[in-house]
Amino acid sequence: MKQNFFEFRFNNLSANNYFCLSKKNYLAFNLISAWPKWSIKNVLIYGPKSCGKTLICSIWKSKAKAEIIYPGLLKKKNIGEIEKIKKGSSLIFEDIDILINSKIVDEEMILFLFNILKEKECFFIFTSSKNPKQMNLSLADLRSRLYSSMIVELESPDDDLIKKIIQTKLRQKQITISNENINFLIKRIDRDYNAAIAVSELIDKQSMVSKSNISKLFLRKIINLI
């Protein structure tokens, strides 16, 4: 059976419904908003876990009709498949530093992929938790290719951004939460996109089940469920 190494559907989440612009992510957002008018077609977005890299990629994926490349493609036996990538296509390859460090993917295969994408004039985004200068790379050519990318840092969300994400999501569901209560909440959850989205979904679900007002008592129960 032929394996599908490319994915057209990022997930069932509408990324724009969760994205909130702030000083922590405006450079990355401005970049994807400017597509296809990129001066350099290869982009590397880096930042810590759950800072919003996948969300940014999801927004660009929808705009550019981009495909996701999965690690399973980057095997020597799949060189022919890589060479079939269409000229001018848009592609996303996430977590390259983790894949390299864990030996899931060979540096040589990432370099091969990079060269094919450049040769075929593709638009592509690689993501990483580290700046290329901090990556422990053994191949000088791969390091050079990554340095040649348009490199954009995505910072971890601060309290203001977490607050904005939760408020935006709850407003879409016509759920009201006071400023005092949301401040109470964000002091007790992780400062990342995943936590903000998860707690928003949980508040929505539990408020429908219990028909409760969004009080501190209700929020304590939510926090205990996370």
C-alpha atoms as an extended CHARMM CRD file, in Angstrom:
* protein
*
       226  EXT
         1         1  MET       CA              0.0000000000        0.0000000000        0.0000000000  PROA      1               0.0000000000
         2         2  LYS       CA              1.3420000000        3.4130000000       -0.9260000000  PROA      2               0.0000000000
         3         3  GLN       CA              2.1630000000        5.5400000000        2.1070000000  PROA      3               0.0000000000
         4         4  ASN       CA              0.9140000000        9.1060000000        2.3500000000  PROA      4               0.0000000000
         5         5  PHE       CA              3.8290000000       11.2650000000        3.4120000000  PROA      5               0.0000000000
         6         6  PHE       CA              2.0380000000       14.5340000000        2.7410000000  PROA      6               0.0000000000
         7         7  GLU       CA             -0.9550000000       15.7720000000        4.6800000000  PROA      7               0.0000000000
         8         8  PHE       CA             -3.4320000000       18.2740000000        3.2740000000  PROA      8               0.0000000000
         9         9  ARG       CA             -5.4960000000       18.6170000000        6.4320000000  PROA      9               0.0000000000
        10        10  PHE       CA             -3.6480000000       20.1490000000        9.3900000000  PROA      10              0.0000000000
        11        11  ASN       CA             -6.3760000000       19.3680000000       11.9190000000  PROA      11              0.0000000000
        12        12  ASN       CA            -10.0280000000       20.1610000000       12.5070000000  PROA      12              0.0000000000
        13        13  LEU       CA             -9.1300000000       23.3280000000       14.3590000000  PROA      13              0.0000000000
        14        14  SER       CA             -9.7530000000       26.6840000000       12.6790000000  PROA      14              0.0000000000
        15        15  ALA       CA             -6.4400000000       28.3190000000       13.5010000000  PROA      15              0.0000000000
        16        16  ASN       CA             -7.6530000000       31.8620000000       12.9340000000  PROA      16              0.0000000000
        17        17  ASN       CA            -10.2400000000       31.3870000000       15.6790000000  PROA      17              0.0000000000
        18        18  TYR       CA             -7.4580000000       30.8770000000       18.2040000000  PROA      18              0.0000000000
        19        19  PHE       CA             -4.8090000000       33.2480000000       16.9090000000  PROA      19              0.0000000000
        20        20  CYS       CA             -4.3480000000       36.5710000000       18.6720000000  PROA      20              0.0000000000
        21        21  LEU       CA             -1.7570000000       39.0620000000       17.5090000000  PROA      21              0.0000000000
        22        22  SER       CA              0.7580000000       40.3980000000       20.0250000000  PROA      22              0.0000000000
        23        23  LYS       CA              4.3310000000       41.6650000000       20.1920000000  PROA      23              0.0000000000
        24        24  LYS       CA              5.3560000000       38.0350000000       20.8250000000  PROA      24              0.0000000000
        25        25  ASN       CA              4.2290000000       36.7820000000       17.4240000000  PROA      25              0.0000000000
        26        26  TYR       CA              3.7490000000       39.7600000000       15.1010000000  PROA      26              0.0000000000
        27        27  LEU       CA              6.9590000000       39.1570000000       13.1070000000  PROA      27              0.0000000000
        28        28  ALA       CA              5.9210000000       35.6010000000       12.2330000000  PROA      28              0.0000000000
        29        29  PHE       CA              2.3480000000       36.6700000000       11.5290000000  PROA      29              0.0000000000
        30        30  ASN       CA              3.4580000000       39.5440000000        9.2930000000  PROA      30              0.0000000000
        31        31  LEU       CA              5.6530000000       37.1210000000        7.3730000000  PROA      31              0.0000000000
        32        32  ILE       CA              2.8820000000       34.6540000000        6.5820000000  PROA      32              0.0000000000
        33        33  SER       CA              0.5110000000       37.5270000000        5.8280000000  PROA      33              0.0000000000
        34        34  ALA       CA              2.9820000000       38.8070000000        3.2140000000  PROA      34              0.0000000000
        35        35  TRP       CA              3.0800000000       35.4730000000        1.3510000000  PROA      35              0.0000000000
        36        36  PRO       CA              3.6980000000       34.9680000000       -1.5640000000  PROA      36              0.0000000000
        37        37  LYS       CA              5.7310000000       38.1910000000       -1.6660000000  PROA      37              0.0000000000
        38        38  TRP       CA              8.6850000000       36.6590000000        0.1660000000  PROA      38              0.0000000000
        39        39  SER       CA             12.1830000000       37.8070000000       -0.7170000000  PROA      39              0.0000000000
        40        40  ILE       CA             13.4450000000       34.3800000000        0.4060000000  PROA      40              0.0000000000
        41        41  LYS       CA             11.2580000000       31.3150000000       -0.1130000000  PROA      41              0.0000000000
        42        42  ASN       CA             12.7700000000       29.1860000000        2.6620000000  PROA      42              0.0000000000
        43        43  VAL       CA             11.7520000000       30.1690000000        6.1950000000  PROA      43              0.0000000000
        44        44  LEU       CA             12.7830000000       28.8410000000        9.5840000000  PROA      44              0.0000000000
        45        45  ILE       CA             10.5080000000       29.7090000000       12.5080000000  PROA      45              0.0000000000
        46        46  TYR       CA             11.9580000000       28.8790000000       15.9060000000  PROA      46              0.0000000000
        47        47  GLY       CA             10.7860000000       29.2070000000       19.4770000000  PROA      47              0.0000000000
        48        48  PRO       CA             10.0990000000       27.1660000000       22.6240000000  PROA      48              0.0000000000
        49        49  LYS       CA              7.5290000000       24.4020000000       22.8420000000  PROA      49              0.0000000000
        50        50  SER       CA              3.8900000000       25.5440000000       22.6360000000  PROA      50              0.0000000000
        51        51  CYS       CA              4.7800000000       29.1070000000       21.6520000000  PROA      51              0.0000000000
        52        52  GLY       CA              2.4420000000       28.9570000000       18.6400000000  PROA      52              0.0000000000
        53        53  LYS       CA              4.6600000000       27.6360000000       15.8150000000  PROA      53              0.0000000000
        54        54  THR       CA              2.1230000000       25.0050000000       14.7700000000  PROA      54              0.0000000000
        55        55  LEU       CA             -0.6750000000       27.5800000000       14.8950000000  PROA      55              0.0000000000
        56        56  ILE       CA              1.2560000000       29.9930000000       12.6670000000  PROA      56              0.0000000000
        57        57  CYS       CA              2.0080000000       27.1470000000       10.2540000000  PROA      57              0.0000000000
        58        58  SER       CA             -1.6650000000       26.1790000000       10.2510000000  PROA      58              0.0000000000
        59        59  ILE       CA             -2.7010000000       29.6950000000        9.2280000000  PROA      59              0.0000000000
        60        60  TRP       CA             -0.1000000000       29.7320000000        6.4500000000  PROA      60              0.0000000000
        61        61  LYS       CA             -1.0900000000       26.2090000000        5.4110000000  PROA      61              0.0000000000
        62        62  SER       CA             -4.6450000000       27.3580000000        4.8370000000  PROA      62              0.0000000000
        63        63  LYS       CA             -3.5560000000       30.4650000000        2.9510000000  PROA      63              0.0000000000
        64        64  ALA       CA             -0.8930000000       28.8010000000        0.7720000000  PROA      64              0.0000000000
        65        65  LYS       CA             -2.5950000000       25.3910000000        0.3860000000  PROA      65              0.0000000000
        66        66  ALA       CA              0.5950000000       23.9900000000        1.8970000000  PROA      66              0.0000000000
        67        67  GLU       CA              1.2760000000       20.3400000000        2.6120000000  PROA      67              0.0000000000
        68        68  ILE       CA              2.9210000000       18.8870000000        5.6980000000  PROA      68              0.0000000000
        69        69  ILE       CA              5.9540000000       16.6820000000        5.2300000000  PROA      69              0.0000000000
        70        70  TYR       CA              6.1320000000       13.8510000000        7.7520000000  PROA      70              0.0000000000
        71        71  PRO       CA              9.4290000000       12.4040000000        9.0390000000  PROA      71              0.0000000000
        72        72  GLY       CA              8.6370000000        9.0500000000        7.4230000000  PROA      72              0.0000000000
        73        73  LEU       CA              9.3050000000       10.5870000000        4.0160000000  PROA      73              0.0000000000
        74        74  LEU       CA             12.9360000000       11.3070000000        4.8450000000  PROA      74              0.0000000000
        75        75  LYS       CA             14.3200000000        7.8150000000        4.3030000000  PROA      75              0.0000000000
        76        76  LYS       CA             16.7830000000        6.9190000000        1.5560000000  PROA      76              0.0000000000
        77        77  LYS       CA             14.2660000000        4.4780000000        0.1090000000  PROA      77              0.0000000000
        78        78  ASN       CA             11.9280000000        7.4560000000       -0.4860000000  PROA      78              0.0000000000
        79        79  ILE       CA             14.3390000000        9.6130000000       -2.4910000000  PROA      79              0.0000000000
        80        80  GLY       CA             12.1780000000        9.0510000000       -5.5720000000  PROA      80              0.0000000000
        81        81  GLU       CA              9.1040000000       10.3580000000       -3.7180000000  PROA      81              0.0000000000
        82        82  ILE       CA             10.9890000000       13.4700000000       -2.6000000000  PROA      82              0.0000000000
        83        83  GLU       CA             12.0900000000       14.1230000000       -6.1620000000  PROA      83              0.0000000000
        84        84  LYS       CA              8.4080000000       14.0960000000       -7.2330000000  PROA      84              0.0000000000
        85        85  ILE       CA              7.6070000000       17.1950000000       -5.1720000000  PROA      85              0.0000000000
        86        86  LYS       CA              5.9030000000       19.6590000000       -7.5040000000  PROA      86              0.0000000000
        87        87  LYS       CA              7.6860000000       22.7930000000       -8.5840000000  PROA      87              0.0000000000
        88        88  GLY       CA              6.4850000000       25.9110000000       -6.7730000000  PROA      88              0.0000000000
        89        89  SER       CA              4.5320000000       24.0100000000       -4.1140000000  PROA      89              0.0000000000
        90        90  SER       CA              4.2650000000       25.1110000000       -0.4750000000  PROA      90              0.0000000000
        91        91  LEU       CA              5.4450000000       22.7840000000        2.2900000000  PROA      91              0.0000000000
        92        92  ILE       CA              5.8560000000       22.5930000000        6.0630000000  PROA      92              0.0000000000
        93        93  PHE       CA              8.3290000000       20.4580000000        7.9950000000  PROA      93              0.0000000000
        94        94  GLU       CA              8.1630000000       20.7890000000       11.7780000000  PROA      94              0.0000000000
        95        95  ASP       CA             10.5160000000       20.1530000000       14.7160000000  PROA      95              0.0000000000
        96        96  ILE       CA             13.6950000000       19.5810000000       12.7440000000  PROA      96              0.0000000000
        97        97  ASP       CA             15.9570000000       19.9730000000       15.7880000000  PROA      97              0.0000000000
        98        98  ILE       CA             14.0390000000       17.3350000000       17.7640000000  PROA      98              0.0000000000
        99        99  LEU       CA             14.0460000000       14.9330000000       14.8170000000  PROA      99              0.0000000000
       100       100  ILE       CA             17.7930000000       15.3800000000       14.3500000000  PROA      100             0.0000000000
       101       101  ASN       CA             18.6800000000       15.0530000000       18.0460000000  PROA      101             0.0000000000
       102       102  SER       CA             16.5380000000       11.9440000000       18.4630000000  PROA      102             0.0000000000
       103       103  LYS       CA             18.0900000000       10.3840000000       15.3280000000  PROA      103             0.0000000000
       104       104  ILE       CA             14.6170000000        9.9360000000       13.8150000000  PROA      104             0.0000000000
       105       105  VAL       CA             15.7830000000       11.7200000000       10.6840000000  PROA      105             0.0000000000
       106       106  ASP       CA             19.2330000000       11.8310000000        9.0880000000  PROA      106             0.0000000000
       107       107  GLU       CA             20.8450000000       15.2320000000        8.5920000000  PROA      107             0.0000000000
       108       108  GLU       CA             21.7780000000       14.0980000000        5.0820000000  PROA      108             0.0000000000
       109       109  MET       CA             18.1200000000       13.5220000000        4.2210000000  PROA      109             0.0000000000
       110       110  ILE       CA             17.0830000000       16.9320000000        5.5650000000  PROA      110             0.0000000000
       111       111  LEU       CA             19.8350000000       18.4720000000        3.4480000000  PROA      111             0.0000000000
       112       112  PHE       CA             18.6160000000       16.4990000000        0.4230000000  PROA      112             0.0000000000
       113       113  LEU       CA             15.0390000000       17.6820000000        1.0320000000  PROA      113             0.0000000000
       114       114  PHE       CA             16.1980000000       21.2740000000        1.4440000000  PROA      114             0.0000000000
       115       115  ASN       CA             18.1380000000       21.1660000000       -1.8250000000  PROA      115             0.0000000000
       116       116  ILE       CA             15.1890000000       19.6560000000       -3.7230000000  PROA      116             0.0000000000
       117       117  LEU       CA             12.8280000000       22.3210000000       -2.3850000000  PROA      117             0.0000000000
       118       118  LYS       CA             15.2490000000       25.0730000000       -3.3900000000  PROA      118             0.0000000000
       119       119  GLU       CA             15.7800000000       23.5240000000       -6.8220000000  PROA      119             0.0000000000
       120       120  LYS       CA             12.0170000000       23.3240000000       -7.3910000000  PROA      120             0.0000000000
       121       121  GLU       CA             11.4980000000       26.9020000000       -6.1830000000  PROA      121             0.0000000000
       122       122  CYS       CA              9.1230000000       25.7940000000       -3.4380000000  PROA      122             0.0000000000
       123       123  PHE       CA              7.9200000000       27.9480000000       -0.5930000000  PROA      123             0.0000000000
       124       124  PHE       CA              8.6700000000       26.1280000000        2.6380000000  PROA      124             0.0000000000
       125       125  ILE       CA              8.6800000000       26.5990000000        6.3910000000  PROA      125             0.0000000000
       126       126  PHE       CA             10.8260000000       24.5590000000        8.7550000000  PROA      126             0.0000000000
       127       127  THR       CA             10.1810000000       24.8830000000       12.4940000000  PROA      127             0.0000000000
       128       128  SER       CA             12.5190000000       24.3020000000       15.3990000000  PROA      128             0.0000000000
       129       129  SER       CA             12.6990000000       24.9450000000       19.1280000000  PROA      129             0.0000000000
       130       130  LYS       CA             16.2090000000       26.3450000000       18.6260000000  PROA      130             0.0000000000
       131       131  ASN       CA             17.9450000000       28.9540000000       16.5520000000  PROA      131             0.0000000000
       132       132  PRO       CA             20.1500000000       27.2430000000       13.9150000000  PROA      132             0.0000000000
       133       133  LYS       CA             23.2260000000       28.5340000000       15.7760000000  PROA      133             0.0000000000
       134       134  GLN       CA             22.1800000000       26.4560000000       18.7960000000  PROA      134             0.0000000000
       135       135  MET       CA             21.5490000000       23.2450000000       16.8650000000  PROA      135             0.0000000000
       136       136  ASN       CA             24.0800000000       20.4780000000       17.2320000000  PROA      136             0.0000000000
       137       137  LEU       CA             24.5690000000       19.8470000000       13.5090000000  PROA      137             0.0000000000
       138       138  SER       CA             27.3570000000       17.7100000000       12.1080000000  PROA      138             0.0000000000
       139       139  LEU       CA             26.8280000000       18.6750000000        8.4570000000  PROA      139             0.0000000000
       140       140  ALA       CA             28.3060000000       22.0640000000        7.6090000000  PROA      140             0.0000000000
       141       141  ASP       CA             26.2450000000       22.2010000000        4.4000000000  PROA      141             0.0000000000
       142       142  LEU       CA             22.9840000000       21.7720000000        6.3160000000  PROA      142             0.0000000000
       143       143  ARG       CA             24.0160000000       24.4590000000        8.7890000000  PROA      143             0.0000000000
       144       144  SER       CA             24.7780000000       26.7770000000        5.8720000000  PROA      144             0.0000000000
       145       145  ARG       CA             21.3910000000       26.0820000000        4.2230000000  PROA      145             0.0000000000
       146       146  LEU       CA             19.5180000000       26.8050000000        7.4460000000  PROA      146             0.0000000000
       147       147  TYR       CA             21.4840000000       30.0280000000        7.9690000000  PROA      147             0.0000000000
       148       148  SER       CA             20.4530000000       31.0880000000        4.4700000000  PROA      148             0.0000000000
       149       149  SER       CA             16.7740000000       30.9000000000        5.4520000000  PROA      149             0.0000000000
       150       150  MET       CA             14.6250000000       33.7780000000        6.5510000000  PROA      150             0.0000000000
       151       151  ILE       CA             14.8800000000       33.1530000000       10.3010000000  PROA      151             0.0000000000
       152       152  VAL       CA             12.0260000000       34.3290000000       12.5250000000  PROA      152             0.0000000000
       153       153  GLU       CA             11.7840000000       33.9600000000       16.2900000000  PROA      153             0.0000000000
       154       154  LEU       CA              8.4410000000       33.2260000000       17.9380000000  PROA      154             0.0000000000
       155       155  GLU       CA              8.4270000000       34.0020000000       21.6480000000  PROA      155             0.0000000000
       156       156  SER       CA              6.4560000000       32.2710000000       24.3870000000  PROA      156             0.0000000000
       157       157  PRO       CA              3.1060000000       33.9330000000       25.0690000000  PROA      157             0.0000000000
       158       158  ASP       CA              3.0040000000       36.3210000000       28.0140000000  PROA      158             0.0000000000
       159       159  ASP       CA              0.0750000000       36.7750000000       30.4010000000  PROA      159             0.0000000000
       160       160  ASP       CA             -1.5450000000       39.3990000000       28.1760000000  PROA      160             0.0000000000
       161       161  LEU       CA             -1.5480000000       37.0830000000       25.1550000000  PROA      161             0.0000000000
       162       162  ILE       CA             -2.8340000000       34.0890000000       27.1500000000  PROA      162             0.0000000000
       163       163  LYS       CA             -5.6000000000       36.3070000000       28.5050000000  PROA      163             0.0000000000
       164       164  LYS       CA             -6.4770000000       37.5340000000       25.0140000000  PROA      164             0.0000000000
       165       165  ILE       CA             -6.6320000000       33.9820000000       23.6030000000  PROA      165             0.0000000000
       166       166  ILE       CA             -9.0010000000       32.7920000000       26.3420000000  PROA      166             0.0000000000
       167       167  GLN       CA            -11.1960000000       35.8970000000       26.1660000000  PROA      167             0.0000000000
       168       168  THR       CA            -11.4480000000       35.6760000000       22.3790000000  PROA      168             0.0000000000
       169       169  LYS       CA            -12.4170000000       32.0140000000       22.4230000000  PROA      169             0.0000000000
       170       170  LEU       CA            -15.0040000000       32.4690000000       25.1970000000  PROA      170             0.0000000000
       171       171  ARG       CA            -16.4610000000       35.5260000000       23.4810000000  PROA      171             0.0000000000
       172       172  GLN       CA            -17.0000000000       33.4220000000       20.3510000000  PROA      172             0.0000000000
       173       173  LYS       CA            -19.0020000000       31.0240000000       22.5130000000  PROA      173             0.0000000000
       174       174  GLN       CA            -20.8880000000       33.9370000000       24.1160000000  PROA      174             0.0000000000
       175       175  ILE       CA            -19.3830000000       33.1360000000       27.4980000000  PROA      175             0.0000000000
       176       176  THR       CA            -18.6290000000       36.0640000000       29.7980000000  PROA      176             0.0000000000
       177       177  ILE       CA            -15.7300000000       36.0000000000       32.2340000000  PROA      177             0.0000000000
       178       178  SER       CA            -14.8040000000       38.9090000000       34.4810000000  PROA      178             0.0000000000
       179       179  ASN       CA            -11.3620000000       40.4880000000       34.4050000000  PROA      179             0.0000000000
       180       180  GLU       CA            -10.8160000000       39.4300000000       38.0160000000  PROA      180             0.0000000000
       181       181  ASN       CA            -11.6590000000       35.8050000000       37.2630000000  PROA      181             0.0000000000
       182       182  ILE       CA             -9.5390000000       35.5460000000       34.1380000000  PROA      182             0.0000000000
       183       183  ASN       CA             -6.5740000000       36.9860000000       36.0440000000  PROA      183             0.0000000000
       184       184  PHE       CA             -7.2070000000       34.3480000000       38.7060000000  PROA      184             0.0000000000
       185       185  LEU       CA             -7.2150000000       31.6720000000       36.0090000000  PROA      185             0.0000000000
       186       186  ILE       CA             -4.0800000000       32.6180000000       34.0640000000  PROA      186             0.0000000000
       187       187  LYS       CA             -1.9730000000       32.6310000000       37.2330000000  PROA      187             0.0000000000
       188       188  ARG       CA             -2.7840000000       28.9390000000       37.6340000000  PROA      188             0.0000000000
       189       189  ILE       CA             -2.2280000000       27.5250000000       34.1320000000  PROA      189             0.0000000000
       190       190  ASP       CA              0.8200000000       27.0620000000       31.9200000000  PROA      190             0.0000000000
       191       191  ARG       CA              1.8200000000       30.0610000000       29.8070000000  PROA      191             0.0000000000
       192       192  ASP       CA              1.4630000000       28.4570000000       26.4030000000  PROA      192             0.0000000000
       193       193  TYR       CA             -0.9840000000       28.1790000000       23.5110000000  PROA      193             0.0000000000
       194       194  ASN       CA             -1.9180000000       24.5860000000       24.2570000000  PROA      194             0.0000000000
       195       195  ALA       CA             -2.9330000000       25.4060000000       27.8210000000  PROA      195             0.0000000000
       196       196  ALA       CA             -4.9250000000       28.4870000000       26.7770000000  PROA      196             0.0000000000
       197       197  ILE       CA             -6.8160000000       26.5820000000       24.0820000000  PROA      197             0.0000000000
       198       198  ALA       CA             -7.4020000000       23.5480000000       26.3100000000  PROA      198             0.0000000000
       199       199  VAL       CA             -8.7640000000       25.6030000000       29.1910000000  PROA      199             0.0000000000
       200       200  SER       CA            -11.0210000000       27.6030000000       26.8290000000  PROA      200             0.0000000000
       201       201  GLU       CA            -12.5050000000       24.3960000000       25.4230000000  PROA      201             0.0000000000
       202       202  LEU       CA            -12.9360000000       22.9710000000       28.9110000000  PROA      202             0.0000000000
       203       203  ILE       CA            -14.7210000000       26.0750000000       30.2030000000  PROA      203             0.0000000000
       204       204  ASP       CA            -17.0600000000       25.9550000000       27.2060000000  PROA      204             0.0000000000
       205       205  LYS       CA            -17.8150000000       22.2620000000       27.6710000000  PROA      205             0.0000000000
       206       206  GLN       CA            -18.2170000000       22.3150000000       31.4550000000  PROA      206             0.0000000000
       207       207  SER       CA            -20.3240000000       25.4740000000       31.4920000000  PROA      207             0.0000000000
       208       208  MET       CA            -22.8000000000       23.8040000000       29.1200000000  PROA      208             0.0000000000
       209       209  VAL       CA            -22.8970000000       20.6550000000       31.2600000000  PROA      209             0.0000000000
       210       210  SER       CA            -23.2370000000       22.3330000000       34.6520000000  PROA      210             0.0000000000
       211       211  LYS       CA            -25.0380000000       25.5150000000       33.5330000000  PROA      211             0.0000000000
       212       212  SER       CA            -22.7410000000       27.2980000000       36.0000000000  PROA      212             0.0000000000
       213       213  ASN       CA            -21.6450000000       30.9080000000       36.0520000000  PROA      213             0.0000000000
       214       214  ILE       CA            -17.9300000000       31.4760000000       35.5080000000  PROA      214             0.0000000000
       215       215  SER       CA            -17.0110000000       31.9660000000       39.1570000000  PROA      215             0.0000000000
       216       216  LYS       CA            -13.7420000000       31.2820000000       40.9900000000  PROA      216             0.0000000000
       217       217  LEU       CA            -15.2760000000       28.0800000000       42.3390000000  PROA      217             0.0000000000
       218       218  PHE       CA            -16.1050000000       26.9750000000       38.7880000000  PROA      218             0.0000000000
       219       219  LEU       CA            -12.5890000000       27.8800000000       37.6050000000  PROA      219             0.0000000000
       220       220  ARG       CA            -10.9920000000       25.9100000000       40.4430000000  PROA      220             0.0000000000
       221       221  LYS       CA            -12.8580000000       22.8460000000       39.1990000000  PROA      221             0.0000000000
       222       222  ILE       CA            -11.6150000000       23.5420000000       35.6610000000  PROA      222             0.0000000000
       223       223  ILE       CA             -8.0150000000       23.8530000000       36.8770000000  PROA      223             0.0000000000
       224       224  ASN       CA             -8.3170000000       20.5150000000       38.6860000000  PROA      224             0.0000000000
       225       225  LEU       CA             -9.4560000000       18.8840000000       35.4300000000  PROA      225             0.0000000000
       226       226  ILE       CA             -6.4570000000       20.0650000000       33.4180000000  PROA      226             0.0000000000
